[in-house]
Amino acid sequence: MAQQSPLMRQRLLAGLSKAELARRAGVDETTVTRAETGKRVQAHKASLIAQAISQVRGEEFSVEELGIVT
C-alpha cells in the first residue's frame, strides 16, 4: 500500500471523504486529490484546505505541515 500523505492522514483522522473536505474548503474534489498526491495546487486553495482540516480537527495545521505543494 502506498504511503499516505500528511493531508490524507489528517483527512482520514477527521473522518472526512475527499468530497466532504472539498465542500468544507470550498474547492473542487480534484484539488483535494492533487494536494494529497503531491501535485501543485494554487496557494489560496491550499490555504483553504488547511483551514478546513484545522477547523474539523480542532488543531492548527499549516500548508507545509500537511505536505501541500504550492
C-alpha positions as CSV (number, residue, x, y, z in Angstrom):
1,M,0.0,0.0,0.0
2,A,1.3,3.5,-0.9
3,Q,2.3,5.8,2.0
4,Q,-0.4,8.3,3.0
5,S,0.4,12.0,2.6
6,P,0.1,14.1,5.8
7,L,-3.0,15.7,4.3
8,M,-4.6,12.3,3.6
9,R,-3.7,11.1,7.1
10,Q,-5.4,14.1,8.7
11,R,-8.4,13.9,6.5
12,L,-8.9,10.3,7.4
13,L,-8.4,11.0,11.1
14,A,-11.1,13.7,10.8
15,G,-13.4,11.1,9.2
16,L,-13.8,13.2,6.1
17,S,-14.2,12.0,2.5
18,K,-12.4,13.9,-0.2
19,A,-15.7,15.3,-1.3
20,E,-16.6,16.5,2.2
21,L,-13.2,18.1,2.7
22,A,-13.6,19.8,-0.7
23,R,-17.0,21.1,0.2
24,R,-15.8,22.4,3.6
25,A,-12.8,24.1,1.9
26,G,-14.8,25.5,-1.0
27,V,-12.6,23.8,-3.6
28,D,-13.1,21.0,-6.2
29,E,-12.6,17.4,-5.2
30,T,-9.9,17.3,-7.9
31,T,-8.0,19.9,-6.0
32,V,-8.0,17.8,-2.8
33,T,-6.8,14.8,-4.9
34,R,-4.0,16.9,-6.3
35,A,-3.0,18.1,-2.9
36,E,-3.0,14.6,-1.5
37,T,-0.9,13.2,-4.3
38,G,1.9,15.9,-4.2
39,K,0.8,17.8,-7.2
40,R,0.9,21.6,-7.2
41,V,-2.2,23.5,-6.2
42,Q,-2.8,27.2,-6.0
43,A,-1.6,28.8,-2.7
44,H,-5.0,30.2,-1.8
45,K,-6.7,26.8,-2.4
46,A,-4.0,25.1,-0.3
47,S,-4.7,27.6,2.5
48,L,-8.5,26.9,2.3
49,I,-7.8,23.1,2.6
50,A,-5.5,23.6,5.6
51,Q,-8.1,25.9,7.3
52,A,-10.9,23.3,6.7
53,I,-8.7,20.4,8.2
54,S,-7.7,22.6,11.1
55,Q,-11.3,23.5,11.9
56,V,-12.5,19.9,11.8
57,R,-9.5,18.5,13.8
58,G,-9.5,21.4,16.3
59,E,-5.8,21.8,15.8
60,E,-3.9,24.3,13.6
61,F,-2.2,22.8,10.6
62,S,-0.1,24.8,8.1
63,V,0.0,24.1,4.4
64,E,3.6,22.9,4.9
65,E,2.7,20.5,7.7
66,L,0.1,19.0,5.5
67,G,2.6,18.5,2.7
68,I,0.6,20.5,0.2
69,V,2.8,21.7,-2.7
70,T,2.1,25.2,-3.9
